Amino acid sequence: MNKKILVTPRTFGKADPVPMEMLREAGCEVITNPYGRLLTEEEVSELIQDVDGIIVGLDPLNASVLSKAKRLKAISKYGVGVNNIDLDYATQRGIQVANTPGANSLAVAELVIGLMFAVSRRICVSDRNIREGKWQQYPGLQVKGKVMGLIGTGQIGRHTGELARGLGMDVICYDLYPNQEWAASIGARYVPLQEIITGADFISIHVPLTDDTYHLISREELDQMKSSAVIINTARGGIVDEQALSEALQEGKIAGAGLDVFESEPLTDSKLLELDNVVLTSHIGAHTRESVENMGRWAAANLLQILRGETPEFAVNQLTDGGDGNAS
């Protein structure tokens, strides 16, 4: 296989050499991200021009970028969410897209629990104050017996629910496609979204960012939450209206928030940075040693399957004979 591959994620192959070995043993020429950061549209457009395949993280692959890639046949997402990829345009061009669902699900779910404790026990505030020479006590919230509301019960949502139940929490869920068998197995129950908004003590978001979920949590929903509620978002930033959330946190309409994702990343010039009742992490949910290893190997396997003319196990789009690989 004589193919040229662009790899944009900075962690791909760093801790685990196997993914790179898989590509090179298959005869691929591998081009890596030369900037050590998320690429801009202009940078991806330059790098993608003569590649046959790309392993991509959060870098933009919109129609404008993809139109520059005349030979591209395979996009393998290093992760799950594909909202940075124009799937319609890729399909029109005959470009197969695959992702790695499940590779990092437990890692993200564990971060949800970590953020829940960090917010409810004010761990980060206490840490900062000790470093500044301040010693004081903070009233916190216990989680046992509280209600965890899951918006979305894909693999990450289900893992989160299982961990919450292990902590003695009640779990209520909302999903367009309820998994009743799973819910029954852990003692969770599906309810209307409105019941989660008004009744949950902790609300954790696990849905993709789409036109329908953009600002799903806005001022209206925040106004209806318990004043003691904590919202946790490890999915995508645009699902929560950050301006409305910032105001709700400032005004004490809800107790706190734990955020790993933001509408614009990296987060700069935001009121959220000034608030003590929000814990912020830098989109680290998927990044444990174990999940990075899984994502790398699965992403490499997906890419090689596509380049061999096979349909990958985790195909995101469905190609037809009408796909035009030369469309611009």
Summary of the structure (lengths in Angstrom):
residues: 328
radius of gyration: 21.1
end to end distance: 25.7
largest distance: 67.5
contacts: 1089
relative contact order: 0.16
helix: 36%
strand: 16%
